[in-house]
Each structure stands twice: as C-alpha cells, then as structure tokens.
Amino acid sequence: MRPDAQQFGRRTSTSTISQDLSSSGPTALLTTTASDAHTWNLVFLQRWLEESGLAVLNLGPCPPVGLVIAEATSVVPNLIVVSTVNGHGVNDGLQLIRALRAVPSLRATRVVIGGKLGIGLGGRRYRERLLSEGFSAVLDGEDGMSRLQTLLATLVV
C-alpha cells in the first residue's frame, strides 16, 4: 500500500474495508471531488465525524468518480460526505451525484455536499441545482456544520 493511500484511508482490498466498517455502527464515506487536491478539510471532517460516533472511510484528495462508486458499493455507508474547497464543487459534485444515483444500491443513500461550491455569487442557484440532481443536503454557509450535526443525530443512536 502506498503511504499516501494509507494516510488518507485508502486500502487495496475493499472486502477488508467492508468488514472493518460494517461491524462498528453507522458509517460515513468521506470524499472530495476529482479535481480537489485539498486535504485539510478531509482530515478535519474525518476526526469530527469519528468524534460524532461514525466509522469513516476517507478517500483522500482527487478521488476519481469510479473509486467513489466502487468504495460506496463495497462499504454501503449510511452517509456519503463530499467536501470541496477548490471552488469547483458544483460541476464536480453534479458529475459525482449523477454517477452515485445511477447505481441502484446507492439511490437511497444520504449524500451531502459542502464547502466552497463555486466561484461567484451563485449560492442559491447552486443549492437548488445540487438538490434537484440528488444530493440530500447542501451544507454551505456558516450553518453548514450545525446542519450536518443535526443530520448525524439521525444516524447515531
């Protein structure tokens, strides 16, 4: 296993991932978009989600859509969290959610996106479009983390 893959939670055997996460309660698949190389947001969110009671698989920076689909179908998480800070979250997020919703076993999985979704003043338009394409929630703005905490309360018992 490459050191960078280990650091960000990637493993070479998806059966190991499923076994590790399935026995530990609610699970979250944490990812960013294929064009986003930032990692600080993923490290923060992983720790925060774990402290909130979830087992987390962090796919690290720049995961191709195919990797996200493969891990999501293997792990079958309770929640998929997409965090992006590079300003391309809307375009990349739309591509990702369309691919996720095309997989029958993932159609009902909660998928949320947050961070810097675009460049400019398209906030409301971004939210409406992302929601209409299949995201369960768009967690941008100052209340994003508190809204995520509210959603987590429905997963962790």
Phi, psi and chi 1 to 4 in degrees:
 res  aa     phi    psi   chi1   chi2   chi3   chi4
   1 MET       -  135.7 -175.9  179.9  -29.8      -
   2 ARG   -69.1  143.9  -64.2 -174.6  -16.2 -116.6
   3 PRO   -57.4  -39.6  -22.0   29.4      -      -
   4 ASP   -67.0  -34.0   60.9  -32.8      -      -
   5 ALA   -66.7  -42.0      -      -      -      -
   6 GLN   -64.6  -42.1 -174.9  176.3   14.1      -
   7 GLN   -58.4  -37.4  176.8 -176.9    1.0      -
   8 PHE  -102.3   16.9  -65.9  107.3      -      -
   9 GLY    87.1    2.7      -      -      -      -
  10 ARG   -77.0  142.9  -70.8 -172.4 -154.3  154.6
  11 ARG  -132.1  161.1  -59.9 -176.6 -171.0  179.1
  12 THR   -88.0  -20.0   54.3      -      -      -
  13 SER  -112.9  109.8  168.5      -      -      -
  14 THR   -68.2  -24.6   54.9      -      -      -
  15 SER   -66.2  -35.0   60.9      -      -      -
  16 THR   -64.9  -42.7  -57.0      -      -      -
  17 ILE   -59.0  -50.2  -66.3  167.6      -      -
  18 SER   -58.8  -44.0  -61.6      -      -      -
  19 GLN   -64.6  -44.3 -161.6  172.0   36.2      -
  20 ASP   -62.0  -45.4  -69.4  -11.1      -      -
  21 LEU   -85.4  -31.5  -65.1  179.6      -      -
  22 SER   -67.4  -25.3   65.1      -      -      -
  23 SER   -92.0    3.0   63.4      -      -      -
  24 SER  -114.6   25.5   57.2      -      -      -
  25 GLY    89.3 -155.6      -      -      -      -
  26 PRO   -60.3  142.3  -18.4   28.4      -      -
  27 THR  -123.5  149.5   59.8      -      -      -
  28 ALA  -128.3  135.5      -      -      -      -
  29 LEU   -97.9  119.3  178.0   68.0      -      -
  30 LEU  -106.6  127.8  175.9   59.7      -      -
  31 THR  -147.0  168.6 -171.5      -      -      -
  32 THR  -120.6 -163.9 -172.3      -      -      -
  33 THR   -98.4  165.7   60.7      -      -      -
  34 ALA   -60.5  -25.8      -      -      -      -
  35 SER   -98.3    1.3   71.2      -      -      -
  36 ASP  -102.8  113.6 -162.2  -28.6      -      -
  37 ALA   -96.2    3.8      -      -      -      -
  38 HIS   -72.3  143.6  -65.0   89.7      -      -
  39 THR  -122.2  -22.5   57.3      -      -      -
  40 TRP   -58.4  -38.7   61.1  -93.0      -      -
  41 ASN   -65.8  -36.0   54.3  -42.0      -      -
  42 LEU   -70.8  -40.7  -62.1  173.4      -      -
  43 VAL   -63.7  -46.4  172.5      -      -      -
  44 PHE   -59.2  -50.5  169.7   79.8      -      -
  45 LEU   -64.8  -37.8  -80.2  168.3      -      -
  46 GLN   -59.1  -49.8  178.1  177.7  -11.0      -
  47 ARG   -61.7  -43.0  -59.4  -68.2 -175.7 -121.7
  48 TRP   -64.4  -43.6 -170.9   81.0      -      -
  49 LEU   -65.2  -41.4  -70.2  165.8      -      -
  50 GLU   -63.2  -42.4  -71.0  169.7  -17.0      -
  51 GLU   -65.7  -21.5  -71.8  175.5    7.9      -
  52 SER   -87.6    1.1  -63.1      -      -      -
  53 GLY   102.6    9.3      -      -      -      -
  54 LEU  -103.0  146.9  -80.8   79.8      -      -
  55 ALA   -83.2  136.2      -      -      -      -
  56 VAL  -125.2  133.0  177.9      -      -      -
  57 LEU  -108.3  112.6  172.6   60.4      -      -
  58 ASN   -99.2  116.3 -177.7  -15.0      -      -
  59 LEU   -82.7   -6.7  -63.5 -175.8      -      -
  60 GLY    77.4 -170.0      -      -      -      -
  61 PRO   -76.0  149.7   29.0  -35.6      -      -
  62 CYS    52.8   43.0  -58.9      -      -      -
  63 PRO   -73.0  129.9   28.9  -34.1      -      -
  64 PRO   -63.7  152.0   -9.6   17.8      -      -
  65 VAL   -55.0  -39.6  170.2      -      -      -
  66 GLY   -60.1  -37.6      -      -      -      -
  67 LEU   -66.3  -43.2  175.2   65.9      -      -
  68 VAL   -60.6  -44.6  178.3      -      -      -
  69 ILE   -62.8  -46.8  -61.2  -61.6      -      -
  70 ALA   -60.4  -45.8      -      -      -      -
  71 GLU   -69.6  -38.8  -63.0  -64.4   -2.5      -
  72 ALA   -65.6  -38.4      -      -      -      -
  73 THR   -74.8  -26.2   54.7      -      -      -
  74 SER   -77.4  -47.5  174.6      -      -      -
  75 VAL   -82.3  -33.9  173.2      -      -      -
  76 VAL    49.4   69.8 -169.8      -      -      -
  77 PRO   -73.9  160.4   29.7  -36.0      -      -
  78 ASN   -74.3  -24.3  -59.2   92.9      -      -
  79 LEU  -151.5  139.0  176.6   67.7      -      -
  80 ILE  -113.6  124.2  -61.7  173.9      -      -
  81 VAL  -110.8  122.2  177.5      -      -      -
  82 VAL  -109.8  116.4 -178.3      -      -      -
  83 SER  -115.5  130.7  174.4      -      -      -
  84 THR  -140.6  140.4 -179.3      -      -      -
  85 VAL  -128.8    6.0  -64.9      -      -      -
  86 ASN   -92.9   -1.3   71.4   -7.5      -      -
  87 GLY    88.7    2.9      -      -      -      -
  88 HIS  -112.2   18.4  -58.9  -71.3      -      -
  89 GLY   -61.3  -34.6      -      -      -      -
  90 VAL   -65.0  -55.6  171.2      -      -      -
  91 ASN   -63.7  -49.2  -66.2  -29.0      -      -
  92 ASP   -66.8  -38.4  -68.8  -12.6      -      -
  93 GLY   -63.4  -39.1      -      -      -      -
  94 LEU   -63.0  -42.5  -70.9  170.2      -      -
  95 GLN   -61.5  -43.3 -179.7 -176.8    5.9      -
  96 LEU   -67.2  -47.1  178.5   58.6      -      -
  97 ILE   -66.6  -35.2 -164.4   63.8      -      -
  98 ARG   -62.1  -42.1  -70.9  173.7 -174.3  144.9
  99 ALA   -67.2  -42.2      -      -      -      -
 100 LEU   -63.1  -45.3  -72.4  165.7      -      -
 101 ARG   -71.4  -15.7  -65.7  -55.1 -175.6 -143.6
 102 ALA   -76.9  -13.8      -      -      -      -
 103 VAL   -93.2  116.0  177.7      -      -      -
 104 PRO   -52.4  -40.4  -27.8   35.8      -      -
 105 SER   -72.2  -10.4   63.1      -      -      -
 106 LEU  -110.0   -0.7  -61.2  174.4      -      -
 107 ARG   -61.4  -32.4  -72.9 -171.3 -176.3  136.5
 108 ALA   -97.2   -3.7      -      -      -      -
 109 THR   -68.0  134.6  -57.5      -      -      -
 110 ARG   -70.6  129.1  -67.3 -175.2 -152.4 -175.0
 111 VAL  -130.3  122.3 -176.8      -      -      -
 112 VAL  -118.6  152.5  -59.8      -      -      -
 113 ILE  -133.0  143.6 -171.8  168.6      -      -
 114 GLY  -157.6  169.5      -      -      -      -
 115 GLY   116.7 -150.2      -      -      -      -
 116 LYS   -89.5   98.8 -175.0  174.2 -178.1 -176.1
 117 LEU   -82.8  -24.9  -58.8  174.3      -      -
 118 GLY  -160.0  176.6      -      -      -      -
 119 ILE  -108.5  127.1  -59.1  168.7      -      -
 120 GLY   110.4 -156.7      -      -      -      -
 121 LEU  -110.2   35.8  -57.6  172.9      -      -
 122 GLY   -91.0   16.9      -      -      -      -
 123 GLY   -42.2  -58.8      -      -      -      -
 124 ARG   -66.2  -42.0 -175.8  177.3  178.9  163.0
 125 ARG   -62.0  -41.6  -76.2 -166.3  -22.9 -103.4
 126 TYR   -59.0  -50.3  -64.6  155.5      -      -
 127 ARG   -57.8  -49.5  -80.2 -171.3  -64.8  -78.3
 128 GLU   -60.1  -42.7  -69.3  170.8   -0.7      -
 129 ARG   -67.8  -44.5 -173.3  157.0  179.8 -141.6
 130 LEU   -63.1  -41.4  -69.0  162.4      -      -
 131 LEU   -66.3  -41.9  -69.7  168.3      -      -
 132 SER   -66.6  -24.7   71.7      -      -      -
 133 GLU   -85.8  -12.1  -69.0  -76.0  -16.6      -
 134 GLY   133.0   -4.0      -      -      -      -
 135 PHE   -68.3  142.2  -82.5   98.4      -      -
 136 SER   -74.6  -32.9  -52.2      -      -      -
 137 ALA  -156.6  150.7      -      -      -      -
 138 VAL  -117.6  111.8  177.8      -      -      -
 139 LEU  -106.1   68.0  -54.4  170.3      -      -
 140 ASP  -107.4  170.4   58.6  -19.2      -      -
 141 GLY    84.7  179.7      -      -      -      -
 142 GLU   -66.5  -23.7  -67.1 -180.0   17.0      -
 143 ASP   -97.5   10.7   65.6  -18.0      -      -
 144 GLY   -58.0  -46.0      -      -      -      -
 145 MET   -68.8  -38.3  -68.4  -59.9  -71.9      -
 146 SER   -68.3  -34.1   63.2      -      -      -
 147 ARG   -69.4  -35.2  -69.9  173.7   41.5 -137.5
 148 LEU   -66.9  -40.8 -179.3   55.1      -      -
 149 GLN   -60.4  -41.1 -176.0   66.9   52.2      -
 150 THR   -62.3  -42.9  -60.0      -      -      -
 151 LEU   -64.6  -40.8 -172.0  144.9      -      -
 152 LEU   -62.7  -32.2  -66.5 -178.5      -      -
 153 ALA   -60.1  -24.9      -      -      -      -
 154 THR   -82.0  -14.2   66.5      -      -      -
 155 LEU   -97.3  -37.8  -61.1  176.4      -      -
 156 VAL   -97.1  122.4 -179.4      -      -      -
 157 VAL  -111.4      -  -69.9      -      -      -
